[in-house]
Amino acid sequence: MKFKREIAKQAVLEYIKKYRGVTYVDIEKIFDRMGFDWQGNATTNLTGFYNIIIWDGWNEEAFAIINDLLIAGKITRVSTSIIVYLADGKALSYPIANKALQYKEAHWLPVVFNICEE
């Protein structure tokens, strides 16, 4: 399974290098084309802000691919408009997080991925 994870990681990295401004929806499509099982009940949050959700509905292994690339400094994640996700045909059903606050209820921070410049 680690081999398939590495292939998926490389595919995601190459896609982000080519297109930039890549959404989680774009990455789901990459995973689907590869036959990589990404669906699950896991959620990723903004570090230090439990109720600011970045994305959900993936499994831990799928999130680990993105986290590996972030930690390695290969990609970066930046906030974006909900319109980007609506254009992709999928958005989370939480209120939008406009600021990094300790919200009482879950809020969504839409993000896109870009390549880190070397």
N, C-alpha and C positions, 0 to 999 in steps of 0.2 A: 504494500500500500504506500510505503514511503516513496517508491519509484514513481507512482502515479501522481503523488503530491508534488514531487519535484518537476514533473512534466507540466502539471497545471500551473505551478508557480512561474515557470519559464514562459508559458503561453500568456499568462496575465501580464507579466513584465513586458514582453514583446508588444502586446496590444497597447499598453499604456505608452510605450515609447513611440508607437506609430500614430496614435490618435489623441492622446492627452485629454484631459477633462472627462475621464472615464468614470461612469457611475457603477454602483453595485449591480444595477440591472444589466449593464454591458457585461460585467464579469459573470453574472449568472448565465448569460447566453454563451460565453466562452466555455464555461463548465458544461453546459448542456451539449454543445457540439463535441466535446471530448468524452462525454459519457461519465463525467465526474459527478458523484453524488454529493450535492451541496445542501440539500434541503434538510431542515431540522428545526429545533426549538430554541436555539441559542440567540443571544443578543450581544451586540458590542456597544459599549457606552463611551462617552467622552471621559477620559481619565480624570478622576476626582469628582465627577458629576454623575451620580448613579441614575438620575432621572433624565439625563440627556442621552437619548438613544441615537446611535449613528446608523445602525441597520439591524434588522432581525429576520428570523426565518431561515437562517443557515445553521449548519452543524458546526461543531467545534473545529473540525479539520479544515473546513472551508475558510473560517475566520483565521485560522492559524496561517494559512497561505498568505493572506493579506498582511497579517501582523509580522510574519517573517520578513516580508519585503519592506515594511515600514521600519522595523528595527534595524535591518541591514542598511538603511539609508538609500535604498534603491528607488523608492517612491515616496511621495508626500500626499497628504490629504488636506484639502482646503474646502471651506464651506462654499455652498453654491445656492442658487435659487431653486425653489421647489419646481419651477417651470421646467428645469432640465429633466427632472424625474417624470413629470407629467408628459413631457415629449417622448420619453422612453416607454410610457404606458404603465408605469407602476410607481406608487408612492406609499409611504407608511401613513397610517391613519391616526397620527398623533398631532397635537398642536405643534407649530414650528417653534423651535428654540431660537429666539432672536438674540439672546445674550447668554453668556456662561453663568448661569445662576443655579442655585440649589432649588429647583422646582419641586413643588409638593407632589405633582403628578408627572407622568412621563411626557416628554417633549421630544420631537425629532429634529436633529441637525442634519440637513441634507449636505452631503459632501461629494466631491469628485476627486479623482486621483490623477496626479501628474508625475512625470519622471523627475527624479532629483538630478540636477545638473552636476556633472563631475568636474 
